[in-house]
Amino acid sequence: MTSHSNSPHADHPVNDHQGASGTELVVDIGPIAHGGHFVARHEGRVIFVRHAIPGEKVRIRLTDSGDSSRFWRADVVEVLEASPHRVPHFWKAADSQASWRRGGPPVGGAELGHISLERQRALKAEVLAEQLKRLAGLDLATEVEAVGDHHDGGLGWRTRAGFAVTSKGRLGMHAHRSDVVLPIKEMPLALPGLNDLKLWDLDLSGIARVEVAVPANGSRPLILLAPEEGTSPKRVHSILSQLPHDVSVASFDPSKGEVLQLRGRTWVQETAAGHEYRVTGEGFWQIHKDAPETLVGAVTDYLSRGGYLQPGAAVADLYAGAGLFTAPLADAAGVTGSVLSVEGAPGASRDARKNLHGEPQVEIVQGRVERVLHQSARSFDSVVLDPPRAGAGKAVVKQLMATGPRAIAYVSCDPASFARDLGYFHQGGWRLESLRAFDLYPHTHHLETVGLIVPSA
């Protein structure tokens, strides 16, 4: 059920053209959808609403719409009938209602911050179950497990964050699906060490992006500055002089993947499962401070308990990054076993070589996974598969099944691509034996899964 607003809300005039962005409507909120949206309907058209909760009646503002669009997108601007699971948002800049009262959209990155943590996890479990049913044909309910300190309110977990810069040279973040950059004065989801840098107090004119890594082990942070085209070295060094002296600083070009030292190191030192890892520049590392230990534990537990990871085993770590899983796999396989570690990004592969240089049973290969599997005719006892958000894809799944491993531990940060790939495995005669899901991104719609996939018979 929907109705049009008869009067402006928070000084935003209602547009009489029903499909125009800026129009305000009153809608009833239905179930959550993949991507952090909630489903509402208006005259037969689906509207994906952010910052809502199922069962609520809310006033929304269309942010992406048009008469020819199959669906519209909207933000909540006022809650008329609230869910019992609604809580005050912890971050003013990401609070949709407060932001629209100030005249514009909220920043992205904390789209579930208005929902109790327990209800957030239940909603994520619904999304996972729906994707498994729709894309893999599985009826499976999986609890999304809380990770880390249960008394921190889901805050202070990010060890990494990327920021944009406003036209006035202030640190900011984008609104959802928008080029608009909004200034910020805090990042509650990040570790205290990141907030202590107080980057929002600096004049960052001439910089396009800022990436920050603050290792959970307390080692030296790294700030990456991406200068705008034409920014002079003098301007970059002026910014450098504003930064704390105990922080490493580098400039980087995202399009080329180049990282140039300005002060200190171009990498950070991370710790997980008894190993030290060097991670250079924008190299991938799990964002949540407890994610590396949690995921390594889940993967090695699945493979070890099933008898798929023992001394002498032949193992592959695909999309291996800097070697987070490679190192503990090498520990378990021992010197009589072997670990093939494959990563496509040259920088991450170089880090893996440094991180695993003392492990003779490990072979580091830099290249696309599908190419390496095609060129390397070998079989494995078990495989760890940790692809990017897009998933492994049909070609890699087919190649993996052809190598004949006894088990595959699939680590995924996207339930849709995971379920799609699981469907490919099912078509090839494999099945999901076990599944765990972790809330490694509190207050966002993201979750992490670890599935154990084995041949059906």
N, C-alpha and C positions, 0 to 999 in steps of 0.2 A: 504494500500500500504506500502510495506517495502523495504528496501535495506540494504545491508551489508556495514559496514564502510570499506573504502579502506585504511585507515591509522589509526594508533593508536590515541586514544583520551586521552589527559591528561596523557600521559606516560603509559596507560594501553594497552598492545598489544591485538589486536583482535584475538580471537581463531577461527581457520578455521572450527572447528567442530560446526555446527550450533546449536546443542542443549546444548553445554557446558556452564556452568556458567562462566561469564567473557566475553562472546561474546557480541559485540555491534551491534545493528541494528538501522535503522531509521524507525519509524512507525508513523502512523496517530492515534491520540487518539480519542476514541469513548466515550460512556457514562460512568458515574460513576457506580461502583458496590458496593454492601454491603461489608464493611470492609475497606473502604478507598482506594480502588484500582480503576483504570480506565482501560477500556477494549481496547485492541489493538489486531490486528491479524497479523500473519506471516505465509504465506503458509497454511492457513486454521486452524492454531493452535491459540487458545486464549492465550494472554499474559496479565496478571494483572500487570499494571504499577502503581507505586506509584510516587507521586510528579509531576503529570501531571495535565492538565485541558482539558476537551473536546474541540475538534477542533484544538488542537495544533499538529504540526509536531515536533517530538523530537528524539534525539538520546538516546537510552536506553542501559543499561548494564544488562544482564541476571544475576539474583542472585540465582535463584532456578529453575533448568531446567533439561532436559534429553530427549533423543529421545523417551522414552516410557511414558513420562509424558503426562497426558491429557491436562495440561496447564502449562505455564511457569510464573515466576514472574520476575519483573525487576524494576530497579530504573531509573529515568531520569538523564542523565549525561550532556545533552546539549539541550537547547531549540532552534530549528531552525526557527519555526514560532510560535510566542507567542500569547496566548489569551489576549484580552484586560482586562481580570480579573486577570491577573498575577501581583503580587506585590513583592517587595523585601522581602525575608524572614527575620523575626525579630530575628532569632536565628541562628547564624553561625553553631553551632554544629548539627542542625537539617536540614540545607539547603543541599539538595541532590547534587546539582551541585557543590557547594563549597566544600563539603565533598569529593566527588569523585576526584575533582581536587587535593585535599590534599592526595589522595591515598586510601580512604576507604569509607565505607558507613556512612550515617548520623545516629544520635541517633533516636530512635522512640519517639512517644509521641507528635509530632507537624507536622503531615504529611500533613496538609492542610494549613500550615503557609505561603505558596506562593500564596494563593488565597485571594481576597478581602473578608471581612467578610460577606458582603451581598450575594456574590456568593456562599460562603461556605454554608450559610443557605439554599439557593435555591437548591444546590446539595443534601443536607441532606433531604430536602423535596422530591426530586426525589427518593431517596433511600427508604424513608418511603412509598411513593405511590406505588413503584414497589413491595415492600414486601407485602403490603396490597392486591394488585392485585393478586400476584402470590400465596400467602399462605392462604389468607382469601376470595379471590374472590370479593374484594371491589374496586370500582372505586372511590377514594376519594383523593382530593388534600388538604393538610394541611400545613398552614404556619408554619415554624419553627421560634418561637419568640425569639428575643434577650432578654437577661436577664442582669440586673445590669447596671452599668455605661456604657453608649454608647460612652464615650469619652476615654476609656482606651485601645482601640485597641485590645480588647479581651485578654489582659494580666493581670497578677496579681490576678487570681481568685482561684488558687488551694490552699486549706488549708491543703492538705495532698500530700505526694509524697514518692515513694519508689525508692531506689537507689541500684545499685550494687557497687562493689569495684574492681578496676583494680588490676592486678597482682603486681603493684607497690604501692598498698595501697592508691590509690586516689579515691575519690568519682566519680562514673560514672553511665552511663546508657547503656542499651543494644541497639544494632542496631536491626532493625525489624527482627523477626524470626531468631535470631542469638544468639549464646553464646558469641559473641564478646562484651566486655565491653569497652566503650569509655569514657575517662575522660571528665568531664565538669567543667566549671568555673562559671556557672550561671544557673538559672532556671526561665526564664522570665514568665512562666505561673503561677508561685507560688506567694503567698502573699509576700510583702517586708520582713515581719518578718522571713520567711523561708530563703530568700537570705541573710538576715543580720546575720544568724548563720555562714555563710562562711565555711560550712563543707568541701568544696573542698580544703581548705587550710590545712586540718588535715592529719596526717599520720594514716590511718585506717588499717594498716597491721594487719591481724588476724581476721578481720571482713568480713563476707560474704555479708551481706545486712544491709542497714540502712533505717528505716522507720521514717518519720517525720510528726508530726501533729502540726499545728500552728492555733489554733482556731481564727475565724474571730472576736470574741468578745474581743480579746486582752489578754485573760487569758494565763496562763503559758503553753508554748509549751512542747511537749514531743518528745524525741529522743529515738528510739528503736534500739538497736544494736544486730545483730544476729552473734555471734562469729562463726568462722570456727571451725570444730572439732579439738581439741587439743590446742586451744588458751588458754593460762594461765590466771587466774584471775588478775595477775599482769599486763599483757598486756592490759586487758580490763580497768583496773583502770588507766593505763597510758593514754588511750584515754579519759577517763572520766575527767582527770585533764586538758585536752585541751579545754573542752567545757565550755560555759558560765555558771556561777553559778546560774543564775535565770531560768535555763531550767531544767525540769525533765528529768532524764535519766534512762532507764531500759534495761536489756538484755532480749532477747526472743528467744525461739526455735519454729520456724514456724511449724515443724513437730508435736510437742506436744502441741502447743498453750500455752506454759508456759511463763509468764512474771514475771521477778524478778526485784525488785526495786534496783537501784544503787544510785539514788539521787532524792529527791523530791517525786513525785507521779508516779504511774503506769497508770494514766488515765489523760484525759483532760476534761475540763468543757466547754460544748457547750451551745449555746443559740438559741432558735427558738420559734416563736409563743408565746412568753411570758413565756416560760418554760426553766428551766436549766436541762441539761442532762450530766450525767457522762458517758464517753466512754472510756473503758479500752483498753490499748494495741493496738492490730490490729483491734479492734472492728469496725464494719462498721459505717461510717457517710458519708453523701453526701460530695463530694469533693469541688464543687463550693461554694464559700462563700455565695452566695445568693440562693443556691438550697433549703435548708430546708424551708425557708419562702415561696419560690415560689411554691414548691410542696405541702406543707401543705395548702396553700391558694387555689390551684387548686382543690385538693381533697375535702376539706371541702366545697368549693363553689359548686362543682357538687352535692355533697350529700345533702347539706342544701337546695339549690334552688329546688331540685327535691322532697323535703319532705321526704328524706330517712334518715336524721340525725336530730332528734328532741329530746327534753327532754323525757326520758323514753325509748328511742330506744335501741334495742339489736344490738350490732355492733361487728364485728370481725376484728382484725388487724393481717394479716397473713404475715409471714416473717418480724416480727416487729422490729428486731434489738434492739436498746437501748430504743425504744419507741417513736421515732420521731412523728409518727402519733397517737400513743395510747393516749398521753396526750391531744391533742386537741379534739380527739374523745370523751374522758372522759368528757371534759369540755362541749361539746355539748349534750351528752347523759344525763349528770347530775346524781345526786345521785339516781334518780329513774330508771335510765337506767343501762346497763351493757356493758362492753367491754372485749372481750376475746382477749388477746395478745399472739400470738404464735411465738416462735423463736427457731430455732434448735441449734444455737451455745450457749454452756453453759455460756461463758463469757458475751456475749451480753445479754442473758436472766438474768444473775445476775445484770447487769447494769440496765436493765429495772425494776427489783424489787426495786432497790434503787431509781430510778427516779420516780417511781409511787407509792411509799410506802404510800403516804397520800391520795390515791384515792381508797376508799372502793369498788367502783363499777367496779374496774379493776381486772381481773383474769389473772395472768401471768403464762403461761404454757411453759416449755422448752421441745421441742421435734419436730420431723419431722411433717410438716403440714399435710401430708396425714394420718399419724398415729393418730394425735389428732382429725382430722375431723372424722375418722372412729370410734374412741372411744367415741367421744362426740356427742351424738345424740341430736342436738339442732338446732333451726332455728334462722336466723338473719334478721333484717330489711335491713342492708347493710353490705358490706364487703370491706375492703381495702386490696388489693393484691399487694405486692411489692416484687416480687421474685428476686433472683439473675439473672445474665445475661442469664442463660440457660432457664429461664422462669418457669412457674408453671408446665406445662406438662399435658398430657391428663388425667391422673388419678386424679390429684387435681382438674382440671376443672370439671370433671364429679361429683366428690364429692361435689364441691361447688354448682353446679346446683341442686343437690339433697337436699341441705339444704334449698333451696327455698328463698334466699334473694330477696328483691325487686330491688336491684341495687348493682353492684360491681364497685368500682373505682380501675382500674388496672394501677399501676405505673410501667413503664418499661424503662430499659436503653439499650434495644436491639430491633430494629424494626423487626428483623426476628423472634425471639422467641415470641414477642408480636403478630405478625400477625399469626403465627402458632397457638397459643393459642386462638386467636380470631376466627380462623377457627373452632376449637373444640367447642367454645361457639355457633357459628352459627349452627353447626350440631345438637346441643342440643336444638335449638329453641330460642336462645338469639340473640340480635343484639347490635351493637355499636351505642349508641345514640349520644355521643359527643366525640370529640378528640381534645386535645391540644398537641403541641410539643414545646419543649424548647431547646435552644442552651446553654446547661449547660457545654459544653466542647469545647469552641472556639479553632480553629486551629487544632482540631482532627476530626475524622469522626463520633464520638459518638454524640448521642442526647438522650433526655429523653422525654417520652410520658406519658400522663395521659388520659386514656380512661374511659368513663362511659358506662358500659355494663348492659343491662336490658333484661328481658324476652320479647319476641316479641309480645305477646298478653296477 
